Amino acid sequence: MNPLWRIAEFLAATEGRLEGGAPQPALSGEEDAGAISPMAITGISIDSRTVGPREAFFAIKGDRFDGHDFAEAALQRGAALAVVSEDRLAELSGGPFVVVPDDPLKALERLGVAARARSHAKIVAVTGSVGKTGTKEMLRLAFSLLGETHAPVGSFNNHWGVPLTLARLPEKAAFGIFEIGMNHAGEITPLTRMVRPDVAIVTTVEPVHIEFFGTLEAIADAKAEIFEGLERGGMAILNRDNGQFDRLVGAARARGARIVSFGEHPDCDVSLVGLIEEDSGSRVTADVFGESVQYRLGAPGRHLATNSLSVLATAAVLGESPSAAGQALSQFSAPVGRGARTQLRVGEGSFTLIDESYNANPASMRAAIALLGAAEPGANGRRIAVLGDMGELGDQAPAFHAELVDNLATARADQIFLVGPLMHHLWNHLPERVQGAYAETAGEIEPILLDAIRPGDVVMAKASLLTGLGRLVAAMKERFPAKDPNDKEES
C-alpha cells in the first residue's frame, strides 16, 4: 500500500515541526529518508467525526467552528497527527503533532501546492454560475473508466475545499477533477493558481450573487479568473450559448488558452444535435469535432445534457475517447438536493419527489421548473412546485422572483406553494387556480403541503439554503415511506 504522504515530505510541504510522542510505525515495506522516524499518512481530514486511522487532521478555523476544539477527538479516533496552531498546542494531551507557525489553513494550502507539483495527472477545473457540481460528477464518472481519477466529495469548491482536495491528490493519479466556486471577485484566482488546470470549463454565467457584482459582465470577469492558473497551452471549454461567451473567449485568449465551444449553437466544436428527455434520464446525440456520439445520460434535464457536452469535449482534447466518456454517463444520477428523484408512498399509490432544495438562483430555478414541466404525473396526478426565496440578488430580487410566473406557466404547474418574503412578489402574479399556499417560513407551510399531496403527483422543491426548504423535503420523506421499486404501479 502506498501512503498518501510520508512524514518527511509532509513536514517539508506544510513547513511545520513535529512535537509530542513518537510517530506511528510505517506501513510494511515503507521507508522514509532522514532522521525522522518513519510514518505513513493515509489521508487528509478537517472533520474529526469522519477522520480515519493514520490520517492527518488539520484544525481549520471556520466561520462557525474551530477545528482546534476537536483536535483531541481526532487523535483519539486514530488520526496519525493533528496540524494545530502554536497557541493551541498546549491544549493537547500527547501524541505526535505538526505545529504550523502561521496557521493550519496556510499549511493545508502549501500541502496542496506540493501535491500538484509532484503530480503527473491531467487536471480539469470546473467553474460557472450553475452546474459545477453536476459537471464535476460527470467528469469523475467518465474519467474513472479511463484511469485512476481523483475528484472532491460534495461541493468542496471554496478556500478550504480546493486545497483539501489537492492535498488528497494521490501521486499516481492519472486524472484530477476540481470544482472552483466563488461569490466575490478575486476568490477564484488563488485557487486556480494552486490547481493549475490543463483544462478549464466554464459551464455558464448567470446572475448568481449579483448583489455583490452589479452586472453580468462583472460575474463573467470573476469566472474568467479560472484562466489565471491554466497551464501553458491549456484549454478553455466554454458554453457558446451563453451571452458572455465572447467576453470569456477574450479573457481566455489573453492567458494563451485554446478555445473549445460547446452547446446548441450549430458552430460549436461540440454540439447538441438531438435530445430525447425521459423521466429517468435523457438520450443524447452530440457532434464532437465532427464525430457523432450517442449516449444515455442517467438524469433528466436539458441543462444537464448541455453540460455533459463539456465532458465529451474534455475527453477529446485530452486524447481520450468521447464515445467512451459518453457511455459512462449512463451511471450519472442527480446529486442529493440537486434533482435527485424519489418515489414516496401516499395513500394507495405514490408520488414523485424531485429534490432541488440544495440552493437556488434564477438560472437553476428555471432549470428546475423545466424539469417539473418535463415530468409526467401519474393518473390524476398534478405537477406541484414548492419554491422558496433566492438569495444574493440585490435590488433585482423582486423582479427575478416575479418573472418565474412565465416559466411556471410553460411547465404547466398545477399547484404552487411559495415560501419566503421575496416569493410574495411571485405569488401576486399567479393565477388563483394554481395558488396552493404561501407562507413566510417553511415551518408554516409544511402541514399544508403534506396534506395536499396525493397519488400520481410530481412535487419539485427548490430554494436557496437560507429558506430552509430542506426541512420540507425531510418532512415529506419522514411522513411518506419510500416506495419499493419492485411494487407495481397503481392506476
C-alpha positions in Angstrom: 0.0 0.0 0.0 1.4 3.4 -1.0 0.9 6.1 1.6 -0.6 9.4 0.5 2.2 11.3 2.3 5.4 10.3 4.1 6.2 12.3 7.2 9.4 13.9 5.8 7.7 15.3 2.7 4.6 16.2 4.7 6.6 18.3 7.2 8.6 19.9 4.4 5.4 20.8 2.5 3.5 22.2 5.5 6.6 23.9 6.9 5.7 22.5 10.3 7.7 20.9 13.1 6.9 17.6 14.8 6.1 17.8 18.5 5.0 15.2 21.1 5.3 11.5 21.2 6.9 9.1 18.7 5.2 8.8 15.3 3.2 5.6 14.5 5.1 2.8 12.7 5.3 2.9 8.9 3.3 0.6 6.7 5.0 -2.6 5.7 7.9 -2.0 3.2 7.8 1.7 3.5 10.8 3.8 4.2 11.5 7.5 4.9 14.8 9.2 4.4 16.3 11.4 7.1 16.4 11.3 10.8 12.6 11.4 11.4 11.0 8.1 12.3 9.1 6.5 9.5 5.3 7.1 9.4 2.6 6.8 6.7 -0.1 9.3 6.3 -3.0 7.7 4.5 -5.4 10.7 4.2 -6.1 14.3 5.0 -9.1 15.4 7.1 -10.6 18.5 8.5 -13.6 16.7 10.2 -12.9 14.9 13.5 -16.2 13.0 13.1 -15.0 11.2 10.0 -11.2 11.2 10.3 -9.7 7.8 9.6 -6.8 5.9 11.1 -3.4 7.3 10.1 -4.9 10.4 8.5 -3.6 13.9 9.2 -6.2 16.2 10.8 -6.0 19.9 10.0 -7.5 22.1 12.7 -9.1 24.7 10.4 -10.8 27.7 12.0 -14.1 28.3 10.1 -17.0 30.8 10.5 -18.9 28.6 12.9 -16.4 26.1 14.4 -12.7 26.0 15.2 -11.1 22.7 14.4 -8.7 23.1 17.4 -11.7 22.3 19.6 -11.9 18.8 18.0 -8.2 18.0 17.5 -8.0 15.8 20.6 -11.1 13.9 19.4 -9.5 13.4 16.0 -6.4 11.9 17.7 -8.5 9.6 19.8 -10.2 8.3 16.7 -6.8 7.2 15.3 -5.5 10.2 13.4 -1.8 10.0 12.8 -1.3 13.6 13.8 -3.0 16.9 14.1 -1.9 20.1 12.5 -2.5 22.9 15.0 -1.5 26.4 15.7 1.3 27.2 18.1 -1.0 28.9 20.6 -3.3 25.8 20.9 -0.6 23.2 21.2 -0.7 23.1 25.0 -4.3 22.0 25.0 -3.5 18.6 23.5 -2.6 15.8 25.9 0.0 13.9 23.9 1.0 12.2 20.7 2.7 13.4 17.5 1.7 16.8 16.4 2.7 19.0 13.5 2.8 22.6 14.6 2.4 25.3 11.9 4.0 28.6 12.7 1.4 30.7 10.9 -1.9 28.7 10.7 -3.2 25.3 9.6 -5.1 26.6 6.6 -2.0 28.0 5.1 -0.2 24.7 5.8 -3.0 22.9 4.0 -2.6 25.2 1.0 1.1 24.5 0.9 0.4 20.8 1.1 -2.0 21.2 -1.8 0.6 23.0 -3.9 3.1 20.3 -3.1 0.7 17.6 -4.2 0.1 19.4 -7.5 3.9 19.9 -8.1 4.6 16.1 -7.7 1.6 15.0 -9.8 1.7 14.0 -13.5 -2.1 13.8 -13.7 -4.2 15.7 -16.3 -6.0 18.3 -14.3 -9.5 19.6 -15.1 -11.1 22.5 -13.2 -14.8 23.5 -13.4 -16.5 26.8 -12.5 -19.7 28.5 -13.6 -22.8 30.1 -12.1 -24.8 26.9 -12.4 -23.9 23.2 -12.9 -20.4 23.0 -11.4 -21.1 20.0 -9.1 -23.1 18.0 -11.6 -20.4 18.6 -14.3 -17.7 17.6 -11.8 -19.6 14.3 -11.1 -20.0 13.6 -14.8 -16.3 14.2 -15.3 -15.5 11.9 -12.4 -17.6 9.1 -13.8 -16.2 9.4 -17.4 -12.6 9.6 -16.5 -12.8 6.9 -13.8 -13.2 4.4 -16.7 -10.0 5.8 -18.4 -7.6 5.8 -15.4 -7.2 6.5 -11.7 -9.3 9.6 -11.2 -9.3 11.9 -8.1 -12.2 14.2 -7.5 -13.7 16.0 -4.5 -16.6 14.6 -2.5 -19.5 17.0 -2.4 -19.0 20.6 -3.3 -15.5 21.2 -2.0 -15.0 24.3 -4.1 -14.0 27.1 -1.7 -10.9 28.4 0.0 -10.5 25.3 2.2 -12.3 22.7 0.0 -9.9 23.2 -3.0 -6.6 22.9 -1.1 -8.1 20.0 0.8 -8.9 18.2 -2.4 -5.5 19.0 -3.8 -3.7 17.7 -0.7 -5.6 14.4 -1.1 -4.5 14.0 -4.7 -2.6 10.6 -5.0 0.8 10.8 -6.5 -0.1 8.1 -9.1 -3.5 9.5 -10.2 -4.0 9.8 -13.9 -6.7 12.5 -13.8 -7.7 15.1 -11.3 -11.1 16.9 -11.3 -11.6 20.1 -9.3 -14.6 22.3 -8.7 -13.9 26.0 -8.1 -16.6 28.4 -6.8 -16.9 32.0 -5.7 -19.3 34.7 -4.6 -16.9 37.7 -4.7 -14.3 38.9 -7.2 -10.8 37.7 -6.6 -11.7 34.4 -4.9 -11.0 32.1 -7.9 -7.6 33.4 -8.8 -5.6 32.0 -5.8 -7.5 28.6 -6.1 -6.9 28.1 -9.8 -3.2 29.0 -9.3 -3.0 26.2 -6.8 -4.8 23.7 -9.1 -3.0 24.7 -12.3 -5.5 23.1 -14.6 -4.8 21.7 -18.1 -8.4 22.2 -18.9 -10.7 24.9 -17.5 -14.5 24.6 -18.0 -17.0 27.4 -17.5 -20.5 26.0 -17.5 -22.4 29.3 -17.8 -22.6 32.8 -16.5 -25.8 33.8 -14.8 -27.0 36.5 -12.3 -25.9 34.4 -9.3 -24.5 36.5 -6.3 -25.3 39.6 -8.5 -25.8 41.5 -5.3 -22.0 41.5 -4.9 -21.3 42.3 -8.6 -23.9 44.5 -10.1 -23.6 43.3 -13.7 -23.4 40.0 -15.6 -20.1 41.3 -17.1 -18.6 41.6 -13.7 -19.7 38.0 -12.9 -18.1 36.8 -16.2 -14.9 38.5 -15.3 -14.8 36.8 -11.9 -15.5 33.4 -13.5 -12.7 34.2 -16.1 -10.2 34.2 -13.2 -10.0 30.4 -13.7 -7.8 31.0 -16.7 -5.2 32.7 -14.5 -4.0 29.3 -13.4 -4.1 27.5 -16.8 -1.0 25.5 -17.7 0.8 26.7 -20.8 -1.2 25.6 -23.9 -4.2 24.8 -21.7 -7.7 24.5 -23.0 -10.7 26.7 -22.1 -14.0 24.9 -22.7 -16.9 27.4 -22.9 -20.6 27.4 -23.3 -21.3 29.2 -26.6 -25.0 29.6 -25.9 -24.3 31.9 -23.0 -24.4 35.7 -23.6 -21.0 36.1 -22.0 -19.2 33.7 -24.4 -17.3 36.4 -26.3 -16.1 38.0 -23.1 -14.9 34.7 -21.7 -13.1 33.9 -25.0 -11.3 37.2 -24.8 -10.2 36.6 -21.2 -9.1 33.0 -22.0 -7.1 34.0 -25.1 -5.4 36.8 -23.1 -3.9 33.9 -21.0 -2.8 31.9 -24.0 -5.6 29.4 -23.8 -7.0 27.4 -26.8 -10.8 27.7 -27.1 -13.3 24.8 -27.4 -17.0 25.6 -27.5 -20.0 23.5 -26.6 -23.8 24.0 -26.6 -26.6 24.0 -29.1 -25.2 26.7 -31.5 -24.5 25.0 -34.8 -21.0 26.3 -35.0 -19.9 24.7 -31.6 -17.0 22.4 -31.6 -19.1 20.0 -29.5 -22.8 20.5 -30.2 -26.1 19.1 -29.0 -27.7 17.5 -32.1 -30.6 15.6 -30.5 -32.2 15.2 -27.1 -35.0 12.9 -26.0 -36.0 13.5 -22.4 -37.4 10.8 -20.2 -38.4 10.7 -16.6 -35.3 8.9 -15.6 -32.8 10.4 -18.0 -32.1 11.7 -21.5 -30.9 10.2 -24.7 -28.3 12.5 -26.2 -26.9 12.8 -29.7 -23.8 15.0 -29.9 -21.4 16.1 -32.6 -17.9 16.1 -31.2 -15.4 17.7 -33.6 -17.4 16.1 -36.5 -17.8 12.7 -34.8 -21.4 11.6 -34.0 -21.7 10.3 -30.4 -24.9 8.8 -28.9 -25.3 8.1 -25.2 -27.7 8.0 -22.4 -27.5 10.4 -19.5 -28.7 9.0 -16.2 -30.6 12.1 -15.1 -33.1 14.2 -17.0 -32.8 17.9 -17.8 -31.7 19.9 -20.8 -29.2 21.8 -18.7 -27.5 18.5 -17.7 -27.4 17.3 -21.3 -25.7 20.6 -22.3 -23.1 20.3 -19.5 -22.4 16.7 -20.5 -21.1 18.1 -23.8 -18.3 19.7 -21.9 -17.3 16.3 -20.5 -17.1 14.9 -24.1 -15.1 17.9 -25.1 -12.7 17.4 -22.2 -12.1 13.8 -23.2 -11.4 14.7 -26.8 -8.9 17.4 -26.0 -7.1 15.2 -23.6 -6.7 12.5 -26.2 -9.4 10.2 -24.8 -12.5 8.7 -26.5 -15.6 10.9 -26.4 -17.7 7.9 -27.1 -16.3 6.0 -24.0 -16.8 9.1 -21.9 -20.4 9.3 -23.1 -21.1 5.7 -22.3 -20.0 6.2 -18.7 -22.7 8.9 -18.2 -25.5 6.4 -18.1 -24.3 5.9 -14.5 -24.8 9.6 -13.6 -27.5 10.4 -11.2 -28.5 13.9 -9.9 -26.8 14.6 -6.5 -28.9 14.9 -3.4 -30.6 18.3 -3.3 -29.8 18.9 -7.0 -32.5 17.0 -8.8 -32.5 13.6 -7.1 -35.8 11.8 -7.5 -37.5 9.6 -5.0 -40.8 7.6 -5.2 -42.7 8.0 -2.0 -45.9 6.2 -1.0 -49.1 8.2 -0.3 -52.5 6.6 0.3 -52.9 3.7 -2.1 -50.4 5.0 -4.5 -47.2 7.0 -4.7 -45.8 10.4 -5.8 -42.5 11.6 -7.2 -40.3 13.9 -5.2 -37.8 16.0 -7.2 -35.3 17.3 -4.6 -33.7 20.6 -5.8 -33.5 22.1 -2.3 -29.8 22.5 -2.0 -29.7 26.0 -3.4 -31.2 28.3 -6.0 -30.6 31.2 -8.3 -32.6 32.4 -11.3 -30.9 30.1 -13.8 -31.1 27.0 -11.7 -34.7 27.8 -10.7 -35.7 28.0 -14.3 -34.0 24.7 -15.0 -35.7 23.0 -12.0 -39.1 24.3 -13.2 -38.4 22.9 -16.6 -37.6 19.5 -15.0 -41.1 19.7 -13.4 -42.6 20.5 -16.7 -40.9 17.5 -18.4 -42.1 15.1 -15.7 -45.2 13.1 -16.4 -47.6 12.8 -13.4 -49.4 9.6 -12.8 -53.1 9.1 -13.2 -55.0 12.1 -11.7 -51.7 13.5 -10.5 -50.5 17.1 -10.7 -47.3 19.0 -11.2 -46.6 20.7 -7.8 -43.9 23.4 -7.5 -42.6 24.2 -4.0 -40.4 27.3 -4.3 -38.6 29.4 -1.8 -36.6 32.7 -1.8 -33.5 33.1 -3.9 -30.7 34.9 -2.1 -28.0 37.5 -3.0 -29.9 39.1 -5.9 -29.8 42.7 -4.6 -32.3 45.3 -5.9 -33.3 43.0 -8.7 -34.6 40.3 -6.4 -38.3 41.2 -6.7 -38.2 41.1 -10.5 -36.3 37.8 -10.6 -38.9 36.2 -8.4 -41.9 37.7 -10.2 -40.6 36.7 -13.7 -40.8 33.0 -12.8 -44.6 33.1 -13.5 -43.9 32.6 -17.2 -41.7 29.5 -16.5 -44.3 28.0 -14.3 -46.9 28.5 -16.9 -44.7 26.9 -19.6 -44.1 24.0 -17.2 -47.9 23.5 -16.7 -47.6 23.7 -12.9 -51.0 22.7 -11.4 -50.3 23.8 -7.8 -47.7 26.2 -6.5 -46.6 26.6 -2.9 -44.3 29.5 -2.1 -42.1 30.2 0.9 -40.3 33.5 1.9 -40.9 37.2 1.7 -39.4 37.5 -1.8 -41.6 34.8 -3.2 -44.6 37.0 -2.4 -43.7 39.0 -5.5 -44.4 35.8 -7.5 -47.5 34.9 -5.5 -49.1 38.2 -6.6 -48.6 37.3 -10.2 -50.0 33.7 -10.1 -53.5 32.8 -11.3 -55.7 31.9 -8.4 -56.4 28.4 -9.8 -52.7 27.4 -9.2 -52.2 29.1 -5.9 -51.6 26.3 -3.4 -50.4 28.2 -0.3 -48.0 31.0 0.6 -46.1 31.4 3.9 -43.0 33.3 5.1 -41.4 30.2 6.6 -41.0 26.6 5.7 -42.4 25.5 9.0 -45.7 27.4 8.4 -46.3 25.8 5.0 -45.2 22.3 6.0 -48.6 20.9 7.2 -50.5 22.5 4.3 -48.2 20.9 1.7 -48.1 17.5 3.3 -51.9 17.3 3.5 -52.2 18.4 -0.2 -50.0 15.6 -1.7 -51.9 12.8 -3.4 -51.1 9.7 -5.6 -49.7 10.5 -9.0 -48.3 13.9 -8.1 -44.9 15.2 -9.0 -43.5 17.5 -6.4 -40.5 19.7 -7.0 -38.8 21.7 -4.2 -36.3 24.5 -5.0 -34.9 27.4 -2.9 -31.8 29.0 -1.6 -30.4 27.4 1.5 -31.4 30.4 3.7 -35.1 29.5 3.1 -34.7 26.1 4.8 -36.7 24.2 2.2 -34.6 21.1 3.1 -36.9 20.7 6.1 -39.9 20.3 3.8 -38.0 17.6 1.8 -37.1 15.8 5.1 -40.7 16.1 6.3 -42.0 14.5 3.1 -39.6 11.6 3.4 -40.5 11.2 7.1 -44.3 11.2 6.6 -44.3 9.2 3.3 -42.3 6.0 3.2 -40.1 5.2 0.2 -41.8 3.1 -2.4 -40.4 -0.4 -3.1 -39.0 -0.3 -6.6 -40.5 -3.8 -7.1 -44.0 -2.6 -6.4 -46.4 -2.4 -9.4 -47.6 1.0 -10.4 -51.1 1.7 -9.2 -53.6 3.0 -11.8 
